[in-house]
Each structure stands twice: as C-alpha cells, then as structure tokens.
Amino acid sequence: MGISDSEKYASDSDKQSPVHTPAIEDVELGEGGLKRNLKGRHMQMIAIGGSIGAGLFVGSGSALSSGGPASLVIDFIIIGVMLLLTVNALGELAALYPVAGSFYNYSIRFIDPAWGFAMGWNYAMNWLIVLPFELTTAGITIAFWTDPQNTGTPSINVGVWITVFLVSVCIVNIFGVRGYGEVEFILGVIKVTAIIGFIILGVIIDCGGVPTDTRGYIGAHYWHEPGAFRNGFKGFCSVFVTASFAFGGTELVGLAAAEAANPRKTIPKATKQVFWRITLFYVISLFLLGLIVPSDNTNLSQASGGNTRYSPFVLSFQLAGIKALPSIFNAVITLSVLSVANSCTFAATRTIQALCARGMGPAIGARVDSKGRPYIVLIVTLLFGCLAYINEANDGSTIFTWLLSISGLSNFFTWGSICYAHIRFRKAWAMNGRTTDDLPFAAMFGTIGSWIGLALNILCLIAQFYVALFPIGGSPDAMAFFESYLAAPVVIAFFIGYKLYYRQWSLGVKLRDIDIDEGRREVDLDAFRREMDEERAEKMAWPWWKKTWDFWM
C-alpha cells in the first residue's frame, strides 16, 4: 500500500524520543548558540588535510620498521577503505542531521543512549589526552634544530616550546570556529603542498635522479632486500594501530557539520574529498616511502612522538644526500602537529558541550558565549593541555604512556559506531516510508559499505588484541596488554555506568519510536523535496564526464 508524502512527513510528529534527557537542538540559531561560520573551503580542507600530523609523518617510521613496506601499504589501504566507507555513512547522517555532537548523538538516537554516552565521553577523552601529546610532540620537533647532535639536552628546554604552542592554540580559539577554520585551511594547504612535493621528489629519488644520492636507481630493491614483510603476522597486525592514529580526525568533517553554513552542500563535497586524501596523501606517499627508505634502518625503530629526526620522510632526504629539505620538512611536521592540536581543541570542546547540553555532563559545560564559543569547556580543555608538562618530570613518560593508552583504540570504537548507527538509521528511515530520494546526500556505498566498515573495525580490534596479548619480540605481559587495550574497559565502564545510574536495563532503542525528522534544518520538507528533485533532474542532463566528476569530487 502506498504512502503519500504528507503521510510520510507527518508520521513521526507525535512520537516521543526514547532518550530521557533533554533533546539536543540544531545549536546554531541566534545568541547563545554555536555559529555557522565554516564555509565550503574550510570543510573541504578539514576533510583533506585536517588530521595529517605526526601519525603519518613520524609514526609511519616505526610501522615501516615493525611490519615492512608491504604491511605498511596494505594496512593503510585497509584502514583507508574502512574510513572511506565510514565517512560516507557519516556524511549521509551529517548532511541530514547537522547537529552538535554529531556521531555520538547518532549513537544515542539509533543504537542505545548508554552506548552514545560511552562513545561521546570516549571521543572527548581521546582528544583531551591527545592535545598535550601533540603539544609535547611539537616541542620535541624543535629539538631537530636546538639539539642537532641528539645529546638529549636541547639548548632551549622543551617546556618553553610547549608554552609557546599552548599559547598559540589559545589565541586561535579566541576567534572561535572561524579562527579554527582559517588556521586549518592555511595549514592544510601547507601540508598538502608538502606531500605532493614529496611524492614528486620520491619518484625522482627512486629513479636515481638525485646527483647527491650514491645509491643510484633503487626501484623495488628494498622490497626484496631487506624484504616486503617484517615480523610475520604480528608485524602486519601491529601496523593497524599506527594507521588508525594517522587517520584519526578524518571524522571531524561530521563534527563540524553543526557549524557549517550550508551542510547540505558542503558535507557531501567534503566527504568525497576523503577518497583523494586516502589515495594521494597516505597510500601513494607511503608506497614511495617504502621504496626509498629501507625498513631495517636502525633509526626507524625510534620514530615515534616528536622524534622527527627519525621521521622516515626526513630520513628519505638524508639518505639521498639532500641538505636543505630535512629542515624544511621538519618545519612542515611542526606545523602539522600544531594543526592537530588545534583540531584536538575543536573536537573536545564541541563534543563535551553537546554532551552537557543533552544532560550527559555538568550543565555548566553547555554554556556558549555570544561569539559561539563554548567558553567553559574551552577553558577546561586548554587546561588539559598543561598535562604536557608532565613529561618534564622524571617519571613523566610513564604517566603519559598510561594516559595515551586510554585513547589507543578510541578511533575504532568511534568509526564502528558510526557505521552501525547508519545501518540502524536506514532501517528506521525505511520503516517510515522514506527512500534515498528523500536524503540530501546518500552514502555512495549504501548500507553494504557500512556493514563492511563495521566488520573491518571489529577485525582491527581483534588484530590489536592479538598484538597486545602477544607483543612483537616479547611474551604476554599484563602491563603491556593494558597499555595497548585500556580503551576497551574504559568504554565498557562508561556504558555500564550509564545503565546503572539511569537504571535503564533495556538494550538498544526501538526503531519505530525514533523521530526521524528531529534535528533537521529543513523546516518545509515539501519544499526541500521539490528542490532535491530539481537538482537531480539538472544532474541527469549533465554529460558523462561531469557526472563522473560530481560523483568523486
């Protein structure tokens, strides 16, 4: 039996939200709310280069050492495919529901309020802890110049640089979301330019085109000697966490949807940019890296955090005998790390503010000033940045390692939840008689893509569990296991804690009770449908090359 448009759009109006906490609004109307100041160029650069930082530029070195060049490329492709599917699912939800809190809010609505609560605080804690890590990393990158002989005693203490960078992040946040968007745009352009430059130079180095490189033509020599894989299956599995850390922040485009001027237009375009980011900036650059840097180079095993002198990108220039580029690229890494620190502040403040607005945190945290800044949460977040000074203490690194372990698996839980929320959303959407024609943007790979993304996330968690239990070159150790897998019990504790506190013993939300029009910006849904039909009719008349361009770009 057919359902008319009027019946479809009215079918939810009298239903009640299953969540017994204040419903979150599309936070951005009038005073006291976040501001819609992110333009299309901001959103696209956040999607393309928003989180490219130490994970790619430095962490890839230890991954190359532990897994070999083949494991590095294959694992990054697997995580990249998973992220492509996940961000497509997120793009569909964010274009339809550009609400504060984004993906954690989708978990509340379509999975379970307790799981959404756990995902929200898990995500917020991840960025709160990564912020001081990135500030420390930025400070250590300066040692490339202040301690060129690697004596361990730089001419200027790292604490001084931590202060400088923390103050810089504070200044950026004075300008609110517009400041974040502009800084990310500028730094994103620098990162993109640097990686494209590296790809071109990497091809030249591999072909023996650098006069100062005594190795001559390299080709695929390092894939044969010392070999494509290292440390067997454990080495292969160990690269997954490095890859997830490097890709962390890809989902920020969804979190920024609530502050986008026109999410229906900008979110789909930004979502499609993720494909090029994964292909060009990660897969191609890391493939070339494995061609020109041998995986048994002793410096690679020390490539972590801010040890940029051991960055495989910097090493590739040094091995080729190029003098100036190591310093130039180290400067790019420093700026990239600052960019991620900027993203940490944005992600943590917006997530916690949304949680507090929904009654899942202290009410004071929901306050937003007239400029659209969640100032209470912003102050708390910046104070978390002061944890970077812990590393100045004698046992500071041990404390910091345990703090970082909380965020170790955070990304897999976040991405998996996005995929499952999308699957549940599509079921609720269909139950209300809606089709993909009613969506401002439909995920390119549909729910099949979300099922594949969810399965890949689960497989990555299993692989990391295996490596945490049986570490490379060591025997099972309880401390080493929890350093790698502490995020899992933390998420479970949040989930169970919510159930106990609210005495909510049921699992999952009932799809028939979901108000699928809550949180939409379109008030006149009939007018929205007509507008969408006109846009699709226009696109149908386009030539094939323009349709192809629109599909991928």
C-alpha positions in Angstrom: 0.0 0.0 0.0 1.5 3.4 -1.0 2.3 6.2 1.5 1.8 9.8 0.4 4.4 12.4 1.0 2.2 14.2 3.6 1.7 11.0 5.5 5.4 10.2 5.4 6.4 13.5 6.8 3.7 13.6 9.4 4.2 10.0 10.6 6.7 10.9 13.3 5.3 14.2 14.6 3.6 12.7 17.7 6.3 10.3 18.7 8.4 10.7 21.8 12.2 10.5 21.9 13.4 7.3 23.7 16.1 9.2 25.4 15.1 10.6 28.8 17.4 13.6 28.6 16.9 17.0 27.0 16.8 16.7 23.2 19.7 18.4 21.5 18.7 21.1 19.0 20.4 22.3 15.9 22.5 24.5 18.1 23.1 27.4 15.9 20.3 29.8 15.8 20.6 33.2 17.5 22.5 34.1 20.5 23.8 31.6 23.0 24.5 29.0 20.3 27.4 27.9 18.2 27.9 29.8 14.9 27.6 28.6 11.4 30.8 30.2 10.2 32.5 27.3 8.4 32.5 27.7 4.6 32.9 25.2 1.9 36.6 25.7 1.6 37.1 25.2 5.3 35.1 22.0 5.2 37.0 20.6 2.3 40.4 21.3 3.8 39.3 19.8 7.1 38.4 16.7 5.1 41.5 16.6 3.0 44.3 17.5 5.5 42.7 18.2 8.9 44.4 15.5 10.8 47.6 14.9 8.9 50.3 15.1 11.5 52.8 13.1 13.5 50.9 9.8 12.9 51.7 10.0 9.2 55.0 11.9 9.2 56.7 10.2 12.2 54.6 7.2 13.3 54.8 5.6 9.9 58.6 5.1 10.5 58.1 2.7 13.4 55.3 1.0 11.4 57.7 0.5 8.5 60.3 -1.0 10.8 57.9 -3.4 12.6 55.8 -4.5 9.6 57.9 -3.8 6.4 56.8 -1.8 3.4 54.1 -4.2 2.2 52.4 -4.3 5.6 52.6 -0.5 5.8 50.8 -0.1 2.4 48.3 -2.9 2.8 47.3 -1.9 6.4 46.9 1.7 5.4 44.8 0.7 2.4 42.6 -1.5 4.7 42.1 1.4 7.2 41.7 3.8 4.3 38.9 1.7 2.8 37.3 1.4 6.2 37.4 5.2 6.6 36.1 5.9 3.2 33.0 3.7 4.0 32.7 5.2 7.4 32.9 8.9 6.3 30.4 8.2 3.6 28.0 6.9 6.2 28.8 9.9 8.4 28.3 12.3 5.5 24.8 11.0 4.9 23.8 11.4 8.6 25.6 14.8 9.0 24.0 16.3 5.9 20.6 15.3 7.1 21.2 15.9 10.8 23.8 18.7 11.2 23.5 18.7 15.0 26.1 19.4 17.7 27.8 16.2 18.9 27.4 14.6 15.5 28.3 10.9 15.6 27.9 10.3 19.4 24.4 11.9 19.0 23.7 9.4 16.2 24.6 6.5 18.5 22.2 7.8 21.1 19.3 8.1 18.7 19.8 4.9 16.6 21.8 2.5 18.8 21.5 3.0 22.6 21.6 6.1 24.8 24.2 4.3 27.1 26.4 3.5 24.1 26.1 7.1 22.8 27.1 8.3 26.2 30.1 6.0 26.2 31.1 7.0 22.7 30.7 10.7 23.5 33.0 10.7 26.5 35.4 8.2 24.9 35.8 10.5 22.0 36.1 13.6 24.2 38.7 11.9 26.4 40.6 10.8 23.3 41.1 14.4 22.2 41.7 15.8 25.7 44.6 13.4 26.1 45.9 13.7 22.5 46.1 17.6 23.0 49.0 17.5 25.5 50.6 14.7 23.5 50.6 16.9 20.3 51.9 19.9 22.3 54.8 17.8 23.6 55.4 16.4 20.1 55.5 19.9 18.7 58.0 20.9 21.4 60.2 17.9 20.7 60.3 18.6 16.9 62.2 21.8 17.7 65.0 19.7 19.1 65.8 18.9 15.5 67.4 22.4 15.4 68.2 23.0 19.1 69.8 19.7 19.7 71.3 18.7 16.3 73.7 16.1 17.7 70.8 14.4 19.7 72.5 14.7 23.0 69.2 14.8 24.9 69.8 18.3 26.2 68.5 20.9 23.7 69.7 24.4 24.0 66.1 25.5 24.8 64.1 23.4 27.1 61.1 21.6 25.6 58.8 23.1 28.3 59.4 26.6 26.8 58.2 25.4 23.4 55.2 23.7 25.0 54.2 27.0 26.5 54.7 28.8 23.2 52.5 26.4 21.3 49.8 26.2 24.0 49.5 30.0 24.0 49.2 29.8 20.2 46.3 27.3 20.4 44.7 29.6 23.0 45.0 32.6 20.6 43.4 30.7 17.7 40.5 29.7 19.9 39.8 33.4 20.8 38.5 33.8 17.3 36.0 30.9 17.7 35.1 28.4 14.9 36.1 30.9 12.2 39.6 31.0 13.6 39.8 27.2 13.7 38.6 27.1 10.1 41.0 29.7 8.7 44.0 28.1 10.5 43.1 24.7 9.3 42.7 26.0 5.8 46.2 27.6 5.8 48.0 24.8 7.5 46.1 22.3 5.3 47.4 23.9 2.2 50.9 23.7 3.5 50.6 20.0 4.4 49.0 19.2 1.0 51.7 21.1 -0.9 54.5 19.3 1.1 53.1 15.8 0.5 52.6 16.5 -3.2 56.2 17.8 -3.3 57.4 14.6 -1.5 55.6 12.4 -4.0 57.3 14.1 -6.9 60.7 14.0 -5.3 60.2 10.4 -4.1 59.8 9.3 -7.7 62.9 11.2 -8.7 64.9 9.6 -5.8 63.7 6.1 -6.6 64.7 6.5 -10.3 68.2 7.7 -9.3 67.6 11.3 -10.4 69.3 12.9 -7.4 73.0 13.6 -8.1 73.9 13.5 -4.4 72.4 10.1 -3.9 75.1 7.4 -4.2 72.6 4.6 -4.4 71.6 5.4 -7.9 68.5 3.6 -9.3 66.6 2.0 -6.4 63.4 0.7 -7.9 61.8 -2.0 -5.7 65.2 -3.2 -4.3 64.1 -2.6 -0.6 61.0 -4.8 -1.2 63.4 -7.7 -1.9 66.2 -6.8 0.5 65.5 -6.5 3.4 62.1 -7.7 2.3 58.4 -6.7 1.9 57.3 -8.0 5.3 58.9 -8.0 8.8 58.0 -9.9 12.0 55.4 -12.1 10.2 51.7 -11.8 11.0 52.4 -9.9 14.3 54.3 -7.3 12.3 51.3 -7.0 9.9 48.8 -6.6 12.8 50.9 -4.1 14.7 50.6 -1.5 11.9 46.8 -1.2 12.3 47.1 1.0 15.4 49.6 3.3 13.8 47.3 3.6 10.8 44.3 4.3 12.9 46.2 7.0 14.8 47.4 8.5 11.5 43.8 8.6 10.1 42.4 9.8 13.4 40.4 13.0 12.9 39.0 12.1 9.5 35.6 12.1 11.1 36.0 15.8 12.1 34.1 16.9 9.0 31.0 15.3 10.5 31.6 17.0 13.9 31.9 20.4 12.1 28.6 20.0 10.4 26.7 21.8 13.1 28.8 24.9 12.4 28.8 24.7 8.6 26.9 27.5 6.8 25.3 25.1 4.4 25.9 21.4 5.4 23.6 20.0 2.7 26.0 21.4 0.1 29.4 21.3 1.9 29.2 17.9 3.7 28.8 15.8 0.5 31.7 17.6 -1.2 33.9 17.3 1.9 33.0 13.6 2.3 34.1 12.8 -1.3 37.5 14.5 -0.7 38.4 11.8 1.8 38.9 9.4 -1.1 41.7 11.6 -2.6 43.2 12.2 0.8 43.5 8.4 1.5 44.8 7.6 -2.0 47.1 10.5 -2.6 48.4 11.5 0.8 48.6 8.2 2.5 48.8 5.2 0.1 50.9 6.8 -2.6 53.3 8.7 -0.3 53.8 5.6 2.0 54.3 3.3 -1.0 57.1 5.6 -2.3 58.5 5.8 1.3 58.8 2.0 1.3 60.7 2.2 -2.0 63.3 4.8 -0.9 63.8 4.0 2.8 65.0 0.5 3.9 62.8 -1.0 6.6 65.8 -2.2 8.5 67.2 1.3 9.0 68.1 1.4 12.7 66.7 4.9 13.1 63.1 3.9 12.1 62.5 1.9 15.3 62.9 5.2 17.2 60.4 7.1 15.0 57.6 8.0 17.4 56.1 11.1 19.0 58.2 14.1 18.2 61.4 12.3 17.3 61.3 13.9 13.9 65.0 13.3 13.2 63.9 9.7 12.8 60.9 10.5 10.6 61.0 8.3 7.5 60.2 11.4 5.4 63.2 13.3 6.9 65.4 10.2 6.6 64.5 9.8 2.9 66.0 13.2 2.2 69.1 12.5 4.4 69.7 9.1 2.7 69.5 10.9 -0.7 72.1 13.5 0.5 69.8 16.4 0.1 70.9 19.1 2.6 68.1 21.7 3.0 65.0 19.6 2.7 65.2 17.8 6.1 64.9 21.1 7.9 62.1 22.3 5.6 60.1 19.2 6.1 60.7 19.2 9.8 59.1 22.7 9.9 56.1 21.2 8.0 55.8 18.4 10.6 55.9 21.0 13.4 53.1 23.0 11.7 51.2 19.8 11.1 51.3 18.8 14.7 50.1 22.2 15.7 47.2 21.8 13.3 46.2 18.5 15.0 46.5 20.3 18.4 44.1 22.9 17.0 41.7 20.1 15.9 42.0 18.5 19.4 40.7 21.6 21.0 37.8 21.9 18.5 36.8 18.2 18.7 37.0 18.1 22.6 35.1 21.3 23.2 32.3 20.6 20.7 31.7 17.0 21.9 31.7 17.9 25.6 29.5 20.9 25.0 27.0 18.8 23.2 27.1 16.1 25.9 26.4 18.7 28.6 23.6 20.2 26.6 22.0 16.8 26.4 22.2 16.4 30.2 25.1 13.8 29.9 27.6 16.1 31.6 27.6 19.1 34.0 25.1 21.7 32.9 27.6 24.5 33.2 29.6 22.9 30.3 26.7 23.6 27.8 27.2 27.4 28.1 28.2 29.2 24.9 29.0 32.9 24.6 27.7 35.4 22.1 30.5 34.7 19.7 29.6 31.0 19.6 32.5 29.8 21.8 31.7 27.1 24.4 33.9 29.0 26.8 33.6 26.9 30.0 34.6 23.7 28.2 37.2 25.5 26.2 39.0 26.7 29.4 38.9 23.1 30.8 40.2 21.7 27.5 43.1 24.2 27.4 43.9 23.3 31.0 44.3 19.7 29.9 46.9 21.0 27.5 49.0 21.7 30.6 49.4 17.9 31.1 52.1 18.2 28.5 54.4 19.5 31.3 54.2 16.0 32.9 56.9 14.9 30.5 59.3 17.3 32.3 59.1 15.1 35.4 61.5 12.2 35.9 58.7 9.6 35.7 56.5 11.7 33.4 56.8 9.5 30.4 55.4 6.5 32.3 52.3 8.6 33.4 51.9 9.9 29.9 52.0 6.4 28.4 49.1 5.3 30.6 47.1 8.4 29.7 47.7 7.8 26.0 46.6 4.2 26.4 43.1 5.4 27.1 42.9 6.8 23.6 44.7 3.9 21.9 41.6 2.1 20.5 39.2 5.1 20.6 39.1 5.6 16.9 37.9 2.0 16.2 35.0 2.4 18.6 34.0 5.7 17.1 34.2 4.6 13.5 32.4 1.3 14.2 29.6 3.1 16.0 29.2 5.5 13.0 28.7 2.5 10.6 26.3 0.8 12.9 24.3 4.0 13.6 24.0 4.4 9.8 22.7 0.9 9.4 20.1 1.4 12.1 19.2 4.8 10.7 18.5 3.4 7.2 16.1 0.8 8.8 14.2 3.5 10.7 14.1 5.6 7.5 12.6 2.8 5.5 10.1 2.0 8.3 8.7 5.5 7.9 8.2 5.0 4.2 11.2 7.2 3.1 13.6 6.4 0.4 17.1 7.5 -0.6 15.5 10.1 -2.8 14.4 11.9 0.4 18.0 12.2 1.5 20.1 15.4 0.8 23.1 13.0 0.4 23.1 9.2 0.1 26.2 7.3 1.0 27.9 6.1 -2.2 28.2 2.6 -0.9 24.9 2.3 1.0 24.4 0.1 4.0 26.6 -2.6 2.4 29.5 -0.2 2.8 28.6 0.4 6.4 28.4 -3.4 7.1 31.9 -3.8 5.6 33.2 -0.8 7.6 31.8 -2.2 10.8 33.3 -5.7 10.1 36.8 -4.1 9.3 36.6 -2.1 12.6 35.9 -5.3 14.5 38.7 -7.2 12.7 41.2 -4.4 13.6 40.2 -4.6 17.3 40.8 -8.4 17.2 44.2 -7.8 15.5 45.2 -5.3 18.1 44.0 -7.6 20.9 46.3 -10.3 19.4 49.3 -8.0 19.3 48.6 -6.6 22.8 48.4 -10.1 24.2 51.5 -11.4 22.2 53.7 -8.4 21.6 56.5 -8.5 18.9 59.7 -9.8 20.4 58.2 -10.4 23.9 56.0 -12.7 25.9 52.5 -12.0 27.3 52.6 -9.2 29.9 49.6 -7.8 31.8 51.0 -4.2 31.9 51.9 -4.2 28.2 48.4 -5.6 27.4 46.5 -2.8 29.2 48.9 -0.1 27.8 47.6 -1.2 24.4 44.0 -2.1 25.2 42.9 0.1 28.1 40.4 2.0 26.0 38.1 -1.1 25.8 37.4 -1.5 29.5 37.0 2.3 29.8 34.3 2.3 27.1 32.6 -0.7 28.8 32.8 1.1 32.2 31.0 4.2 30.7 28.4 2.0 29.1 27.6 0.0 32.3 27.9 3.1 34.5 25.2 4.9 32.4 22.9 1.8 32.7 23.3 1.6 36.4 22.9 5.3 37.1 19.7 5.7 35.0 18.5 2.2 35.8 18.0 1.6 32.1 18.1 -2.2 31.7 16.9 -2.5 28.1 19.4 -2.8 25.2 19.0 -0.7 22.1 16.3 1.8 21.0 13.1 0.8 19.3 13.3 1.9 15.7 9.6 2.6 15.5 9.9 5.2 18.3 12.5 7.3 16.5 11.5 10.7 15.3 13.5 10.8 12.1 12.8 14.5 11.4 14.2 15.7 14.7 17.4 17.7 14.2 16.9 18.6 10.5 17.4 22.1 9.4 14.8 22.0 6.6 11.5 23.2 8.1 9.4 23.0 4.9 10.1 19.3 3.9 7.8 19.5 0.8 9.9 22.5 -0.5 13.0 20.6 0.3 11.8 17.5 -1.7 11.0 19.7 -4.7 14.4 21.4 -4.5 16.1 18.0 -4.4 14.1 16.7 -7.4 15.1 19.8 -9.4 18.8 19.3 -8.6 18.6 15.6 -9.6 16.8 16.5 -12.9 19.5 19.0 -13.7 22.3 16.5 -13.0 20.6 13.9 -15.2 21.1 16.3 -18.1 24.9 16.6 -17.5 27.4 14.9 -19.8 29.0 11.7 -18.5 32.3 13.4 -17.6 30.6 15.9 -15.4 28.5 13.2 -13.7 31.8 11.3 -13.0 33.4 14.4 -11.7 30.5 15.1 -9.4 30.4 11.5 -8.1 34.1 11.6 -6.9 34.5 15.4 -6.3 
